Amino acid sequence: MEITGKIIQKLELQQGTSKAGNAWSKQEYVLETIENFPKKVHFDFFGERANQYPLEVGDTINLSFDIESREWNGKWFTSIRGWKAKIIAKAMPLPT
């Protein structure tokens, strides 16, 4: 699936070690769609993709992603996992 929008928030990079002893990282963002009624979409890049796409607040991108839902203790959680980002327009630098 694909969606186009502007990055409005970049959350802090998360890193850790799995139970199997493997290092992992996750970079989360919030994107706002470019529509008559904009929607905010929280997504992440996981593993090597966390550093592969260095997005910044203000960048307009086309995001390719997968949606996945998981059950835990009888509750369902849905995540949007990005696998490619194409920058359409870079954020404009602030005047100094």
C-alpha positions as CSV (number, residue, x, y, z in Angstrom):
1,M,0.0,0.0,0.0
2,E,1.1,3.6,-0.5
3,I,0.2,7.0,1.1
4,T,1.5,10.5,0.5
5,G,1.8,13.2,3.1
6,K,4.1,15.5,5.2
7,I,6.1,14.3,8.2
8,I,4.8,16.3,11.2
9,Q,6.6,14.5,14.0
10,K,9.8,12.4,14.3
11,L,9.9,10.3,17.5
12,E,13.0,9.2,19.3
13,L,14.9,6.3,17.9
14,Q,14.3,3.1,19.9
15,Q,17.0,0.4,20.2
16,G,17.4,-2.8,22.1
17,T,18.3,-6.5,22.1
18,S,15.8,-9.3,21.4
19,K,15.5,-12.4,23.6
20,A,17.6,-14.2,21.0
21,G,20.4,-11.6,21.6
22,N,19.9,-9.7,18.3
23,A,20.2,-6.0,18.2
24,W,17.1,-4.1,16.9
25,S,16.1,-0.5,16.2
26,K,12.8,1.3,15.4
27,Q,12.2,4.8,14.1
28,E,8.7,6.2,14.4
29,Y,7.1,9.1,12.6
30,V,3.7,10.8,12.2
31,L,2.6,11.7,8.7
32,E,-0.3,14.0,7.8
33,T,-2.0,13.2,4.5
34,I,-2.6,15.9,1.9
35,E,-6.3,15.8,1.4
36,N,-9.4,17.9,1.9
37,F,-9.7,16.3,5.3
38,P,-6.1,15.4,6.4
39,K,-5.5,12.4,8.5
40,K,-2.6,11.7,10.8
41,V,-0.9,8.3,10.4
42,H,1.6,6.9,12.9
43,F,4.2,4.5,11.2
44,D,7.6,3.1,11.8
45,F,10.7,1.7,10.1
46,F,12.1,-1.4,11.8
47,G,15.6,-2.9,11.7
48,E,18.0,-1.8,9.0
49,R,15.3,0.4,7.5
50,A,15.3,2.6,10.6
51,N,18.5,4.3,9.4
52,Q,18.0,3.7,5.7
53,Y,15.4,6.5,5.3
54,P,16.5,9.6,7.3
55,L,13.3,11.6,7.2
56,E,12.8,15.0,8.8
57,V,9.8,17.0,10.0
58,G,8.5,19.0,7.0
59,D,9.5,16.4,4.4
60,T,6.7,15.4,2.0
61,I,7.0,11.7,1.1
62,N,5.3,8.8,-0.6
63,L,5.4,5.9,1.9
64,S,5.1,2.3,0.9
65,F,3.9,0.2,3.9
66,D,2.3,-2.9,5.2
67,I,-0.4,-3.1,7.8
68,E,-0.2,-5.8,10.4
69,S,-2.4,-6.7,13.4
70,R,-1.4,-8.8,16.4
71,E,-3.3,-10.2,19.4
72,W,-2.0,-9.9,22.9
73,N,-3.9,-10.9,26.0
74,G,-7.2,-10.8,24.1
75,K,-6.6,-7.3,22.7
76,W,-5.7,-6.5,19.1
77,F,-3.0,-4.0,18.1
78,T,-2.4,-2.7,14.6
79,S,0.9,-1.3,13.2
80,I,1.9,0.4,10.0
81,R,5.4,-0.8,9.0
82,G,7.1,1.3,6.3
83,W,9.4,-0.5,3.9
84,K,10.2,2.4,1.5
85,A,10.0,6.2,1.5
86,K,10.4,8.4,-1.5
87,I,11.0,12.1,-0.6
88,I,8.9,14.3,-2.9
89,A,9.9,17.6,-1.3
90,K,12.5,18.2,1.4
91,A,11.6,20.4,4.4
92,M,12.3,24.1,3.9
93,P,15.1,25.3,6.1
94,L,14.3,28.0,8.7
95,P,15.6,31.5,7.8
96,T,18.5,32.6,10.0
